[in-house]
Amino acid sequence: MDRLTKAAATRRAFLKTAGMVAGTGLLAGCAARSVTTAALPAPTAPLPPPPVATPLPAAPRTVASAPRGIRPELFERAAAALQRHSSRIRQQDRIAIADFSLPSSRLRFHFVDMESGATRAMLVSHGIGSDPGHTGMLQRFSNEVGSEATCEGAFLAANYYVGKHQLSQRLIGLDPTNYNALDRAIVIHGAWYSNPDMIAKHGKLGRSQGCFAVGERDLDTLFAMLGEGRMIYATKV
């Protein structure tokens, strides 16, 4: 069972039970020494303790090349975005990449384990404003409020909430091309129009109002693999 599958199973259990208990502990130790009292020299000022080196956090081990199913140029852009925004992305072990150069009938929402290179993909819709003619292909991005279009760039996966589409997840735009994401309520949610049967009936998914809408049965898996504090990178190359 690969890391993504294990993470998905663990997170699904958390979402269904709506609770998780975590514990941490610190173990402190001390050392003592004994000296003789005979012929002690005259008291002197105590010497300062020797400096203690602070260990640097280990850099996450990343895959060297694009995993199977993700085009190299797209993966390179996503990896560069992860490095660029590393101070804000507290969880860098996995990322999500939305390849909006593909039609909505394709598995274009990729989840990548940055240590093992394991991947998993699912369907995702784009916004009405990005595809006014409902061709199934994203035509343009927009960061404008009221555009109902998908925006591109790096996003930080933020907190969960229950809203119009039930359990959803807020996104924070990190780039000049998507900084309005939070104000526009660009979120992750499940939707009937992103279910696989839409492709069988219409050859494409329905459209969102700019959100990353996935199939209703895929939502728990998505939350399990993404979680909070990780990055989504969306573009068209």
C-alpha positions in Angstrom: 0.0 0.0 0.0 1.6 3.3 -1.1 1.9 6.5 1.1 -1.0 8.2 -0.7 -3.4 5.3 -0.2 -2.3 5.0 3.5 -2.8 8.8 4.0 -6.2 8.6 2.3 -7.4 5.8 4.5 -6.2 7.5 7.7 -7.7 10.9 6.8 -11.1 9.3 5.7 -11.3 7.8 9.2 -10.7 11.1 10.8 -13.3 12.9 8.7 -15.9 10.3 9.4 -15.3 10.3 13.2 -14.9 14.1 13.3 -12.2 13.8 16.0 -8.6 13.0 16.4 -6.5 12.9 19.5 -2.8 13.7 19.2 -0.3 13.7 22.0 3.3 14.8 22.2 5.8 14.4 24.9 9.1 15.9 25.9 11.7 13.9 27.7 14.3 16.1 29.6 17.5 14.7 30.9 20.2 16.0 33.1 23.8 15.0 34.0 25.6 15.4 37.3 29.2 15.3 38.2 31.1 15.0 41.5 34.4 16.7 42.5 36.6 16.4 45.6 36.7 19.3 48.1 40.4 18.9 49.0 42.8 21.7 47.8 40.2 23.6 45.9 41.5 26.7 44.2 40.2 30.1 45.0 36.7 30.8 43.7 36.6 32.2 40.3 33.8 33.4 38.0 32.0 30.5 36.5 32.8 29.7 32.9 30.0 30.2 30.4 28.5 27.0 29.1 29.8 25.8 25.8 27.6 26.8 22.8 25.1 24.2 21.7 24.6 23.8 18.0 20.9 24.0 17.0 20.2 21.2 14.5 18.7 22.4 11.2 15.5 20.8 10.1 16.0 18.2 7.4 14.9 19.4 4.0 12.1 17.2 2.5 13.4 14.7 0.0 11.8 15.5 -3.3 11.4 13.4 -6.4 14.0 14.3 -9.1 11.7 14.2 -12.1 8.1 14.4 -13.1 6.1 11.4 -12.0 4.2 9.3 -14.6 1.2 11.1 -16.0 2.4 14.6 -15.2 4.1 16.6 -17.9 7.6 17.7 -17.0 7.1 21.4 -17.6 4.0 21.4 -15.4 5.7 19.5 -12.6 8.7 21.8 -12.8 6.4 24.8 -12.4 4.7 23.3 -9.4 7.9 22.3 -7.7 9.2 25.9 -8.3 6.1 27.3 -6.7 6.5 25.0 -3.7 10.0 26.3 -3.2 8.9 29.9 -3.8 6.2 29.7 -1.2 8.0 27.3 1.2 7.7 29.7 4.1 3.9 29.5 3.9 3.5 25.9 3.0 4.0 24.0 6.3 3.2 20.6 4.8 5.5 19.8 1.9 5.3 16.1 1.7 2.5 16.1 -0.8 1.1 18.6 -3.4 -1.8 18.7 -5.8 -1.5 19.8 -9.4 -4.5 20.8 -11.5 -3.6 20.5 -15.2 -6.2 22.8 -16.9 -4.7 22.3 -20.4 -6.7 19.0 -20.4 -10.4 18.8 -21.0 -12.7 18.2 -18.0 -13.4 14.7 -19.2 -9.8 13.7 -18.2 -8.3 12.9 -14.9 -6.5 16.2 -14.5 -6.3 16.8 -10.7 -3.1 15.1 -9.6 -1.9 14.3 -6.1 1.8 13.7 -5.8 3.8 12.3 -2.9 7.0 14.4 -3.1 9.1 11.7 -1.4 8.1 8.5 -3.2 6.8 10.0 -6.5 3.5 8.1 -6.1 0.5 9.8 -7.7 -3.3 9.6 -7.8 -5.6 11.6 -10.1 -9.3 12.5 -10.2 -11.7 14.6 -12.2 -12.2 18.3 -11.4 -14.4 21.0 -12.9 -13.4 24.5 -14.0 -15.4 27.7 -13.8 -18.2 29.0 -15.9 -16.3 32.2 -16.6 -13.4 30.1 -17.9 -15.5 28.3 -20.4 -18.5 30.4 -21.4 -19.5 28.1 -24.3 -19.2 25.0 -22.2 -16.8 23.3 -24.5 -15.2 21.2 -21.7 -11.9 23.1 -22.2 -10.7 25.9 -20.0 -10.3 29.0 -22.2 -9.1 31.6 -19.7 -8.2 32.3 -16.1 -9.4 35.3 -14.1 -8.7 36.6 -10.6 -11.6 39.2 -10.8 -14.4 39.1 -8.2 -17.6 38.1 -10.0 -15.9 36.5 -13.0 -17.0 33.0 -12.0 -13.7 31.9 -13.6 -11.0 29.6 -12.4 -7.8 31.4 -11.3 -4.3 30.0 -11.7 -1.2 29.8 -9.5 -0.3 28.4 -6.1 -3.0 28.0 -3.4 -2.6 27.1 0.3 -5.2 24.6 1.5 -6.8 26.2 4.5 -9.5 25.2 7.0 -12.7 23.1 6.5 -16.2 24.4 6.9 -19.8 23.4 6.1 -21.5 25.5 3.6 -23.7 25.5 0.5 -21.9 22.4 -0.8 -21.7 20.7 2.6 -18.1 20.0 3.8 -15.7 22.3 1.9 -12.2 23.6 2.2 -11.1 27.2 1.9 -8.2 28.2 -0.3 -5.7 31.1 0.0 -4.2 32.4 -3.2 -0.5 33.0 -2.9 0.2 34.6 -6.3 -0.7 37.8 -8.1 -2.9 35.7 -10.3 -5.1 34.3 -7.5 -4.8 36.5 -4.5 -8.6 37.2 -4.5 -9.3 33.5 -4.0 -10.4 33.8 -0.4 -12.6 36.9 -1.1 -14.1 35.1 -4.1 -14.9 32.0 -2.0 -12.8 29.8 -4.4 -12.9 26.6 -2.4 -12.8 22.8 -2.8 -16.1 21.0 -2.7 -18.0 18.1 -4.0 -20.7 18.5 -6.7 -23.0 16.3 -8.7 -21.9 17.9 -11.9 -18.4 16.6 -11.3 -19.4 13.0 -11.0 -18.1 10.5 -13.6 -21.5 9.8 -15.0 -21.6 13.4 -16.4 -18.9 12.3 -18.9 -20.9 9.2 -20.0 -24.0 11.4 -20.6 -22.4 14.7 -21.9 -18.8 13.9 -22.7 -17.6 16.5 -20.1 -18.2 17.7 -16.6 -20.4 20.6 -15.5 -18.9 23.9 -14.5 -18.3 25.5 -11.1 -18.3 29.2 -10.2 -14.5 29.0 -10.2 -14.1 26.4 -7.4 -12.2 23.1 -7.6 -15.3 20.9 -7.7 -14.8 17.2 -7.6 -17.1 14.2 -7.7 -19.2 13.7 -4.6 -17.6 10.3 -3.9 -14.1 11.7 -4.4 -14.3 14.4 -1.8 -13.3 12.3 1.2 -10.3 10.9 -0.7 -9.2 14.4 -1.8 -9.4 15.7 1.8 -7.4 12.7 3.0 -4.6 13.2 0.5 -4.5 17.0 0.7 -5.4 17.9 4.3 -4.6 21.4 5.6 -1.4 23.3 5.0 -0.5 21.8 1.7 -0.2 23.4 -1.8 -2.4 23.2 -4.9 -0.9 24.4 -8.1 -3.2 25.1 -11.0 -2.2 26.3 -14.5 -2.5 25.6 -18.2 0.7 24.9 -20.1 
